[in-house]
Amino acid sequence: MIAPTSAATGRTAADWCDGTAPTGFIAESIAQDDAVEITVFGGWRAYLAR
């Protein structure tokens, strides 16, 4: 599966106390407009298997 163009990995805005900024999943705010909350499925694999 390929991630949509509005999603990527990159440095987050969170600055940790040691001065590092972790790499994480980032997305444009427009990506959440029609996003599905998959937490109730137990994760993305369970969501895809439904």
Phi and psi restraints in degrees (value plus and minus 20) as a CYANA .aco file:
   2 ILE   PHI    -122.9   -82.9
   2 ILE   PSI     115.9   155.9
   3 ALA   PHI     -88.4   -48.4
   3 ALA   PSI     124.5   164.5
   4 PRO   PHI     -81.7   -41.7
   4 PRO   PSI     138.4   178.4
   5 THR   PHI     -85.0   -45.0
   5 THR   PSI     -36.9     3.1
   6 SER   PHI    -105.0   -65.0
   6 SER   PSI     -18.4    21.6
   7 ALA   PHI    -138.8   -98.8
   7 ALA   PSI     130.1   170.1
   8 ALA   PHI    -185.4  -145.4
   8 ALA   PSI     152.5   192.5
   9 THR   PHI    -126.8   -86.8
   9 THR   PSI     129.2   169.2
  10 GLY   PHI    -197.6  -157.6
  10 GLY   PSI    -199.8  -159.8
  11 ARG   PHI     -92.9   -52.9
  11 ARG   PSI     113.9   153.9
  12 THR   PHI    -105.6   -65.6
  12 THR   PSI     148.4   188.4
  13 ALA   PHI    -102.4   -62.4
  13 ALA   PSI     -28.3    11.7
  14 ALA   PHI     -93.1   -53.1
  14 ALA   PSI     101.5   141.5
  15 ASP   PHI    -121.6   -81.6
  15 ASP   PSI     101.7   141.7
  16 TRP   PHI    -100.2   -60.2
  16 TRP   PSI     144.2   184.2
  17 CYS   PHI     -81.2   -41.2
  17 CYS   PSI     -41.9    -1.9
  18 ASP   PHI    -109.8   -69.8
  18 ASP   PSI     -14.4    25.6
  19 GLY   PHI      71.2   111.2
  19 GLY   PSI     -22.7    17.3
  20 THR   PHI    -107.2   -67.2
  20 THR   PSI     136.0   176.0
  21 ALA   PHI    -141.1  -101.1
  21 ALA   PSI      92.8   132.8
  22 PRO   PHI     -88.8   -48.8
  22 PRO   PSI     133.9   173.9
  23 THR   PHI    -101.6   -61.6
  23 THR   PSI     118.6   158.6
  24 GLY   PHI    -173.5  -133.5
  24 GLY   PSI    -197.8  -157.8
  25 PHE   PHI    -103.6   -63.6
  25 PHE   PSI     109.3   149.3
  26 ILE   PHI    -148.5  -108.5
  26 ILE   PSI     132.8   172.8
  27 ALA   PHI    -170.4  -130.4
  27 ALA   PSI     133.0   173.0
  28 GLU   PHI     -88.3   -48.3
  28 GLU   PSI     129.2   169.2
  29 SER   PHI     -81.0   -41.0
  29 SER   PSI     -48.1    -8.1
  30 ILE   PHI     -85.8   -45.8
  30 ILE   PSI     -41.6    -1.6
  31 ALA   PHI     -85.8   -45.8
  31 ALA   PSI     -44.5    -4.5
  32 GLN   PHI    -104.6   -64.6
  32 GLN   PSI     -29.5    10.5
  33 ASP   PHI     -77.0   -37.0
  33 ASP   PSI     -62.0   -22.0
  34 ASP   PHI    -141.1  -101.1
  34 ASP   PSI       5.0    45.0
  35 ALA   PHI     -93.1   -53.1
  35 ALA   PSI     130.8   170.8
  36 VAL   PHI    -121.9   -81.9
  36 VAL   PSI     110.4   150.4
  37 GLU   PHI     -97.5   -57.5
  37 GLU   PSI      92.7   132.7
  38 ILE   PHI    -119.4   -79.4
  38 ILE   PSI     -18.6    21.4
  39 THR   PHI     -76.1   -36.1
  39 THR   PSI     -60.3   -20.3
  40 VAL   PHI     -84.6   -44.6
  40 VAL   PSI     -39.7     0.3
  41 PHE   PHI    -105.7   -65.7
  41 PHE   PSI     -32.3     7.7
  42 GLY   PHI      71.1   111.1
  42 GLY   PSI     -10.2    29.8
  43 GLY   PHI     113.5   153.5
  43 GLY   PSI     154.6   194.6
  44 TRP   PHI     -91.2   -51.2
  44 TRP   PSI     -52.5   -12.5
  45 ARG   PHI     -85.1   -45.1
  45 ARG   PSI     -63.7   -23.7
  46 ALA   PHI     -85.3   -45.3
  46 ALA   PSI     -57.7   -17.7
  47 TYR   PHI     -82.2   -42.2
  47 TYR   PSI     -65.2   -25.2
  48 LEU   PHI     -87.0   -47.0
  48 LEU   PSI     -49.7    -9.7
  49 ALA   PHI    -100.6   -60.6
  49 ALA   PSI     -29.1    10.9
